[in-house]
Amino acid sequence: MTPLYWVGSCPLCRQGRIILQRNDASGTIYAHCEECEQGYAEPADRDAGSGFLTLALDYETSDPDWTAIEGSPWAEHVLGRLG
């Protein structure tokens, strides 16, 4: 099982952890709130509180491994690993 990597709390709902996910169609890494389903394409989007509703998009996702994350803009924002 691939561990989950998290990058903080959601600025929208202020309840959920933001977990990194991989868009399987494009291969990009984005952040996803486990509570409100808000997504953030880039760290600056999260910091500005602007994102997208992940439920409104139609693509498959998976849990990225560290190799995928370390090549993304999210690598320096990882606070920890779950699992």
N, C-alpha and C positions, 0 to 999 in steps of 0.2 A: 504494500500500500504506500502510495506517495504521500509524504507529509504535506500539510497545508502551511502556507506561509502567510502571515498577516502583517499589515502595514499601519494599523491604527484603528481608531474608532470612526464611525461614520459621521461626517459633519451635518448630514441631513437629519437623520433620526436620533443621533447621539446615543444609540443603544447597541447597535451591532458592531461586530468586528469587521474590518475590511480585509477580505481574503483574496489573494491573487489567484486568478483563473487564466486559462489559455483559450482563446477563440480558435477552435480547431479549423475553421475555414480559412482564416488569415494567418494563423500562427502567432498573433500578437498576444502579449500579456496585458491584462487589465485588472483593476481592483473591483471587487464585488462585495457589497454589504450583505451579510448573512441574515439580517433582519428585514430591511425595507426593499431589498433587491436593486438598490441604486448602484450604477456602475461608473467607474472613473477610468478613462482611457490613459491619462497621464497623471503623474503626481501633482502637477500644477492645477489640474481640474479638481482634484480632491481638495487642495489647499484653498481654491477659490469657491468651493461648494457647488461647482457646476458639473453635472454629470448626465447620465442617461438612465432610463428605466430598462434594466436588462431583460425583463419579461416581454418588452415590446419588440425585441429583436429575435430573428429566427436563425439561430446557429447552435451548433453543439459546442460544449465546453469540456475541458478536462483540467485536472489538477497538474500544474506545471512542476517539473523537477527543478532543482537548483540550477542546473546547466542552462535551462531556458530562461530562468529569472535573471541570472547574472549578466546576460546580454541585453537586458531591458532597462528602461529608465527607472524601474521600480527597485532594482537591486539595492541601492543605498538607503532605501526607506524601510526595508524589512526589519521588523521589531522582534520577530520570533517565529518559532515553528510549532505547529500543533500536530501531535500524533507521531 
